[in-house]
Amino acid sequence: MPRRTQLMILTAACALSAAGQGYDIRVIAEADGGFGTTTWATFGGQNEMPALADDGTFVVVGFLTGLPGLRAAHFDGQSLNEIPLTPPTVGITSISISPDGQTIAYVKDDQPVFPVSERTARRLRNGIEETLGFADRYITVNNDGIVAALSGMGQITRFGTDGSPSFINTTDDGPISQVAAAIDIDHNGDLAFIATVPVNGPGEARVFQNQTAVITQDDFPGSDIGVSTSPSIRGGLVAAQLGLTTPDVGSRGVIASNSGPGPVIVVDPITPPFGGASMDRGPSINDHGEIAFRNSALTELPPGIQVLFPDGTMTTVLPANLAYTDASGENRTIGFASLGPRALNNAGQVVMLALTAGASGTRTAIVLATPVDDTCPADVNGDGVLNDSDFFAWVTAFTAAPRSPEQETACDVNRDGSCNDSDFFAWVTAFTGEGCP
């Protein structure tokens, strides 16, 4: 069932709640630009977005306060920590994690002085770092440990499970002139990328699945595909944001997919309910065919991060300018948010790179949205039955120190963003009066 556009916000101390199914919104970490006391100065780099595994763990790059070069960080479900990599290193230019969370792949730059480059694709499994071979950026990895990365303007290198390389520099339509953005790989080993190929004279941007074009200008007669963002692939389903230009409408951002009998536009700003939309970040697709993307402006739905479901319904995951209170008690808002091809996992979670604002200034932050079923808050253990075990589950969550994110959600029965005595009375009211639907 699609999630309704209702949210429950969980950070250090903030509240925006509604009954029904919604999302826990957690600001996992905020950077302070190197002027404060936090470890991270900023997150992201060179359009690098966080990559999310199905178990809710993720990886991201960022700058540590007082240290040179982009560093790699891993969120293990509890905290965000730097990944200890083999020195010497100057920086990480790209990072990804397999959907099962067991393999991390990254491009490491040990000598960034132009024109010399010592960038290499690395793979981290079971605590062992492997050097695979030359790569530039835009790395991706699947559950089998197969890694793919951009290794030149017009070439992608795929590293097998044994580390052996193979190269993609041509397609069924001709040689690749330029790979336009990040690439993605699914559990079948299929690659998705947007590349310019010399079709009918000038170069034309096309969306490829391996060497075969699955979305082209021919699919949209009278339109030109211009600036596009990174595609996402799961189970052979490809989703991509395209800059589409037509004489009667002009330029607009659309989300296209090969999910139908042929390529189709699944989100278009000139059709309801997307009137006035501008799709400029994402998308990310999961194995269920759900697609997460960012709207700059919508007339019928608020701007922000959205998820589109296969039945055509849509929900808001993160509305624009969402208010929250940080760990120090400062009132802040989550503004501009971006996502990459690995932003949406099979559990429906979405990880985002966001800008936050408050009295202390603007920060970059990592935000994680987790779907929750809030229709029966008294069912603390989530087994669908109300009984004494729910009381003991609430006491366990209440007394835990420190509490896990799941325990914070279980304890906060009244959904006010904090766990305290009032939640006990809220639980009693829900248990004795409301029951479960």
ZIWOWO-V40910 format. One record per residue. N is the residue number from 1. SS is DSSP state (hx for helix, st for strand, lp for the rest). NEAR is the number of other C-alpha atoms within 10 Angstrom. D_CENTER is the distance of its C-alpha to the mean C-alpha in Angstrom with 2 decimals. Layout:
n->{N/N}
ss->{SS/SS}
near->{NEAR/NEAR}
d_center->{D_CENTER/D_CENTER}
This chain:
n->{1/2/3/4/5/6/7/8/9/10/11/12/13/14/15/16/17/18/19/20/21/22/23/24/25/26/27/28/29/30/31/32/33/34/35/36/37/38/39/40/41/42/43/44/45/46/47/48/49/50/51/52/53/54/55/56/57/58/59/60/61/62/63/64/65/66/67/68/69/70/71/72/73/74/75/76/77/78/79/80/81/82/83/84/85/86/87/88/89/90/91/92/93/94/95/96/97/98/99/100/101/102/103/104/105/106/107/108/109/110/111/112/113/114/115/116/117/118/119/120/121/122/123/124/125/126/127/128/129/130/131/132/133/134/135/136/137/138/139/140/141/142/143/144/145/146/147/148/149/150/151/152/153/154/155/156/157/158/159/160/161/162/163/164/165/166/167/168/169/170/171/172/173/174/175/176/177/178/179/180/181/182/183/184/185/186/187/188/189/190/191/192/193/194/195/196/197/198/199/200/201/202/203/204/205/206/207/208/209/210/211/212/213/214/215/216/217/218/219/220/221/222/223/224/225/226/227/228/229/230/231/232/233/234/235/236/237/238/239/240/241/242/243/244/245/246/247/248/249/250/251/252/253/254/255/256/257/258/259/260/261/262/263/264/265/266/267/268/269/270/271/272/273/274/275/276/277/278/279/280/281/282/283/284/285/286/287/288/289/290/291/292/293/294/295/296/297/298/299/300/301/302/303/304/305/306/307/308/309/310/311/312/313/314/315/316/317/318/319/320/321/322/323/324/325/326/327/328/329/330/331/332/333/334/335/336/337/338/339/340/341/342/343/344/345/346/347/348/349/350/351/352/353/354/355/356/357/358/359/360/361/362/363/364/365/366/367/368/369/370/371/372/373/374/375/376/377/378/379/380/381/382/383/384/385/386/387/388/389/390/391/392/393/394/395/396/397/398/399/400/401/402/403/404/405/406/407/408/409/410/411/412/413/414/415/416/417/418/419/420/421/422/423/424/425/426/427/428/429/430/431/432/433/434/435/436/437}
ss->{lp/lp/lp/lp/lp/lp/lp/st/st/lp/lp/lp/lp/lp/lp/lp/lp/lp/lp/st/st/st/st/st/st/st/st/st/st/st/lp/lp/lp/lp/lp/lp/lp/lp/lp/st/st/st/st/lp/lp/lp/lp/lp/lp/lp/st/st/lp/lp/lp/lp/lp/st/st/st/st/st/st/st/lp/lp/lp/lp/lp/st/st/st/st/st/st/lp/lp/lp/lp/st/st/st/lp/lp/lp/lp/lp/lp/lp/lp/st/st/st/st/st/st/st/lp/lp/lp/lp/lp/st/st/st/st/st/st/st/lp/lp/lp/lp/lp/lp/lp/lp/lp/st/st/st/st/st/st/st/lp/lp/st/st/st/st/st/st/st/lp/lp/st/st/st/st/st/lp/lp/lp/lp/lp/st/st/st/st/st/st/lp/lp/st/st/st/st/st/lp/lp/lp/lp/lp/st/st/st/st/lp/st/st/lp/lp/st/st/st/st/st/st/lp/lp/lp/lp/st/st/lp/lp/lp/lp/lp/st/st/st/st/st/st/st/st/lp/lp/lp/lp/st/st/st/st/st/st/st/lp/lp/st/st/st/st/lp/hx/hx/hx/lp/lp/lp/st/st/st/lp/lp/lp/lp/lp/lp/st/st/st/lp/lp/st/st/st/st/st/st/st/st/st/st/lp/lp/lp/st/st/st/st/st/st/st/st/lp/lp/lp/lp/lp/lp/st/st/st/st/st/lp/lp/lp/lp/lp/lp/lp/lp/lp/lp/st/st/st/st/st/st/st/lp/lp/lp/lp/lp/st/st/st/st/st/lp/lp/lp/lp/lp/lp/lp/lp/st/st/st/st/st/lp/lp/lp/lp/lp/st/st/st/st/st/st/lp/lp/st/st/st/st/lp/lp/lp/lp/lp/st/st/st/st/st/st/st/st/lp/lp/lp/lp/lp/st/lp/lp/lp/lp/lp/st/st/st/st/st/st/st/st/st/lp/lp/st/st/st/st/st/st/st/st/st/st/st/st/st/st/lp/lp/lp/lp/lp/lp/lp/lp/lp/lp/lp/lp/lp/hx/hx/hx/hx/hx/hx/hx/hx/hx/hx/hx/hx/lp/lp/lp/lp/lp/hx/hx/hx/hx/hx/hx/hx/lp/lp/lp/lp/lp/lp/lp/lp/lp/hx/hx/hx/hx/hx/hx/hx/hx/hx/hx/hx/hx/hx/hx/lp/lp/lp}
near->{7/16/22/16/19/19/26/26/28/26/20/17/18/21/19/17/19/16/16/18/19/26/28/24/24/19/24/18/19/22/25/21/20/17/10/12/11/14/18/25/21/20/29/22/16/10/13/22/28/28/28/30/24/18/15/23/21/26/26/28/29/23/24/21/18/11/12/11/18/23/27/26/22/20/18/14/13/11/11/17/14/17/15/11/14/9/7/9/17/17/21/24/28/31/28/32/30/26/26/15/20/16/22/27/28/29/29/28/24/17/15/15/9/6/7/8/14/16/24/22/29/22/25/18/14/8/12/9/14/14/14/20/17/20/28/22/28/24/29/30/27/25/19/17/24/24/30/29/29/25/23/15/14/18/20/27/23/26/21/16/12/9/17/12/16/12/14/17/19/17/16/12/13/13/18/23/18/17/22/19/17/24/25/29/31/25/19/13/22/18/24/29/26/26/25/19/23/14/13/7/7/9/14/17/28/26/29/21/23/17/20/14/18/18/26/17/16/11/13/16/9/12/19/19/20/17/15/24/25/26/32/31/28/25/16/19/21/30/33/30/27/27/21/22/18/14/9/8/10/9/16/19/25/22/27/21/26/19/16/10/6/10/17/16/19/17/23/20/20/15/10/13/16/18/15/19/26/22/28/22/24/29/30/30/30/26/17/15/21/21/30/33/28/26/27/17/18/18/13/12/19/16/21/24/25/22/25/20/17/14/10/10/13/20/18/24/28/29/21/19/17/15/19/26/19/18/12/8/11/13/16/20/18/24/17/20/25/25/27/29/32/32/29/31/24/19/15/21/23/31/31/25/22/21/21/24/17/16/8/11/10/18/19/24/23/24/23/24/25/18/18/17/14/21/15/21/26/30/25/26/18/14/10/12/15/19/14/9/14/21/19/13/17/24/15/15/22/21/13/13/9/10/16/13/15/10/21/21/24/25/30/25/27/23/24/18/23/20/22/15/11/13/20/20/13/16/23/14/13/19/20/10/9/13/15/14/6}
d_center->{21.20/18.71/17.63/19.69/18.65/19.74/18.03/19.05/18.00/18.33/18.52/21.71/23.81/22.70/23.17/22.20/23.00/24.17/25.53/23.81/20.35/17.55/14.75/15.12/13.38/13.60/13.69/13.33/14.94/16.43/18.04/21.40/22.17/24.61/27.12/26.66/26.77/23.19/22.34/19.47/20.58/17.29/13.71/12.31/14.87/15.80/12.64/10.65/6.99/5.82/5.72/6.01/9.49/11.29/13.28/10.75/11.19/8.91/10.11/10.22/13.27/15.60/19.28/21.48/24.31/27.43/26.18/25.70/22.86/19.13/18.57/16.09/14.85/13.90/13.17/15.58/15.18/17.76/17.35/15.66/18.14/18.93/19.20/22.90/23.43/26.80/28.49/29.38/26.13/25.45/21.72/18.49/17.38/14.34/12.61/10.86/11.42/13.00/11.98/15.07/14.19/17.56/17.06/15.45/16.13/16.53/18.85/21.41/23.84/27.19/29.13/27.45/30.82/31.08/32.32/32.20/28.89/28.33/24.68/24.08/21.45/21.40/20.47/20.49/21.67/23.84/24.15/25.61/24.41/25.41/26.02/25.43/26.60/26.02/22.64/21.56/17.77/14.68/14.75/13.31/14.81/15.59/17.42/20.72/19.85/20.19/18.67/18.47/18.41/19.91/23.45/25.07/24.84/25.67/24.95/22.31/23.38/22.56/23.61/24.87/24.94/28.12/26.70/28.80/27.48/27.70/27.12/25.86/27.58/29.03/28.23/30.46/30.80/31.80/30.66/27.32/28.00/24.55/20.97/19.23/15.62/13.17/13.96/12.62/14.78/15.15/17.48/20.42/20.07/19.53/17.98/16.44/17.08/18.58/21.97/25.15/28.24/31.84/32.51/35.74/36.23/33.43/29.96/27.69/23.89/22.99/20.04/21.04/20.60/22.45/25.54/25.75/24.65/23.03/22.50/25.17/27.20/29.80/27.60/27.86/31.55/32.45/28.98/27.67/24.16/23.45/20.50/17.34/13.74/11.90/12.40/10.63/13.12/13.85/17.49/18.82/16.94/15.57/13.78/14.06/14.54/18.19/20.53/23.43/26.89/29.85/33.32/33.56/30.15/29.13/25.63/22.58/18.92/18.39/15.93/17.93/17.82/20.45/20.14/23.68/26.99/25.94/23.28/22.65/21.07/19.01/18.23/21.04/21.93/25.61/25.62/25.47/23.47/21.51/24.48/23.68/19.97/18.32/15.11/14.09/10.32/8.19/8.73/6.89/9.69/10.74/14.36/15.56/15.00/12.72/10.74/8.15/9.14/10.65/14.41/16.66/19.58/20.67/24.24/23.92/20.57/19.31/16.90/13.37/10.16/11.59/11.44/14.30/16.20/18.59/21.56/20.64/19.90/17.03/15.84/14.55/11.78/12.17/15.37/16.34/18.45/17.90/20.57/20.44/22.72/21.75/23.52/26.46/27.09/26.06/24.92/21.80/19.39/15.70/15.97/13.95/10.14/7.89/4.58/5.10/6.54/5.00/1.70/5.17/8.02/11.71/12.40/10.54/8.33/5.18/3.98/5.14/7.92/10.95/14.69/17.03/20.75/23.90/27.44/26.52/24.53/21.07/18.43/14.94/12.89/9.85/9.28/8.48/9.64/11.76/14.10/17.73/21.04/23.23/26.25/28.31/27.79/30.99/29.64/28.19/27.97/26.35/29.06/30.07/33.49/34.90/37.29/38.28/35.45/33.02/35.17/35.09/31.31/31.12/33.64/31.71/28.54/30.72/32.59/29.78/29.54/26.87/24.88/21.65/18.85/20.26/23.73/22.86/21.72/24.84/27.19/26.14/28.02/28.79/25.21/26.38/23.75/26.30/28.17/31.94/35.25/34.52/31.96/34.88/36.87/33.91/33.61/37.37/37.29/34.51/36.25/39.73/39.16/36.04/35.51/32.75/32.50}
